[in-house]
């Protein structure tokens, strides 16, 4: 079972920051705990285990000290390594509504009573966990939150989902609104009264005095 990932060297004495994949670090990360390392085959740590000396907390970040990691150079050679421990597959977490990855992988994903896929992987991210669900149309990433995954039934082998629209299917494009037809005025033009010309005085002018 994955319990952590080494992310960054811390200081000069071989300490390494740890991204925890366990809700019980006080049980998993105790002095003397031994972890299997997942590293590239080209790494000098490939095929080896590593023993914890101490786990400390700095500004809410977990920082680990390991045996045979004496300095920063050695710590940097372990960056991105994933820590694994042996796990009894029959064991369940002590917390309510908590499951190990191996318990979730393979469960049928049910929506409205219909199986739509299966869980293939659990991805642990800083913000939230994601379930990788394999469906007929491809893989879907489902946020592992109560609003979207309201029920997990290990005995029945199912995960119930209530996804928002568009998570498992493409939504149809909304049609563009049709332009409104131009309104034609039906009012008749106002009647304009004829203008009568003023009468013209055609009488001869009066005699002018001389």
Secondary structure as UniProt FT lines:
FT   STRAND          2..10
FT   TURN            11..14
FT   STRAND          15..20
FT   HELIX           25..28
FT   TURN            31..32
FT   STRAND          34..38
FT   TURN            41..42
FT   TURN            44..47
FT   STRAND          49..58
FT   TURN            59..60
FT   STRAND          61..66
FT   TURN            67..68
FT   HELIX           72..76
FT   TURN            77..80
FT   STRAND          82..84
FT   TURN            89..90
FT   TURN            96..97
FT   HELIX           101..104
FT   TURN            105..106
FT   STRAND          108..111
FT   TURN            112..113
FT   STRAND          114..124
FT   STRAND          129..135
FT   TURN            136..137
FT   STRAND          138..143
FT   TURN            146..148
FT   STRAND          151..153
FT   TURN            154..157
FT   STRAND          158..160
FT   TURN            165..166
//
